[in-house]
Amino acid sequence: MRATMTYLSRIRINPLREKSRLLLASPHAMHGAVLYGIPDTPTKQRTLWRLDTDNPHRPLLYVLTATRPDWSHLIEQAGWPEADGEHAAIRDYAPLLAQLALGREFAFRLTANPVQNTSDPTKPTDTQREHAADTKRRSFRIGHRTADHQLAWFLSRTQRWGFEVPPAHTDPPATGLQPGDGPQPRTPYEVRITARARRSFRKKNNGAQPVVLHTATFEGRLRITDTTAFTERLLTGIGPAKSYGCGLLTLAPLSGPREER
């Protein structure tokens, strides 16, 4: 259990600004903009972020930081600096962490990069290579591309992350919850994939191979089964590609207006 101060920010992005278009197109550029908002050792602390584009005309950027940030540069360059309203809401995370308890249920949202590791990829050009402990062997990280595989990846890991997703109580199952013939479990659960994307971008303009990510946004209901493990996932993220907008798990009450926490 970590005792550091933590803050969750929500920043309004104006998609018509020139800077915004760059940030929205490149997770690498957005990662850099996020780090510029952290005054103390930004590269030495775990920072998580997620871009929610449910409304493409009003995207929202969520950022979890270990120290209190300053988003003035994002508001000036990519927001509505002269408009009314709260441009960047910054909330202390401690009250939420204090609410976590065994058996407590929340609505959740997570954008993740579901992957599998293999030593024999079928399409090496679509993989990100990682050196194994034995330098003579390579393992390949391949992004899951189908909704069935992405959902199975998520459900098979929830216990190690400190929570479970309850079985669905819809009849018939809601869209996205029907059992299929693939790896998706036959019992429908209270989770669905609300967005999927393939992101391709370059870290540098030097002709290097682009980074390719297959992402999925999961939404549903969870129940805490291990408070310590769950708190760790909230603070450090879930899955790979955390620098590129994946891994931030946010919570909301199960009833009433939804506000990410």
Buried (B, 14 or more C-beta within 10 A) or exposed (E): EEEEEBBBBBBBBBBEBEBBEBBBEBBBBBBEBBBBBBEEEBEEBBBBBBBBBEEEEEBBBBBBBBBBBBBBEBBEBBBBEEEEEEBBBBBEBEEBBEEBEEEBBBBBBBBBBBBEEEEEBEEEEBBBEEEEEEEEEBBBBBBBBBBBBBBBBBBEBBEEBBBBBEEBEEEEBEEBBEEEEEBBBEEBBBBBBBEBEEBEBEBEEEEEEEBBBBBBBBBBBBBBBBBEBBBBBBBEBBBBBBBBBBBBBBBBEEEEEEEBB
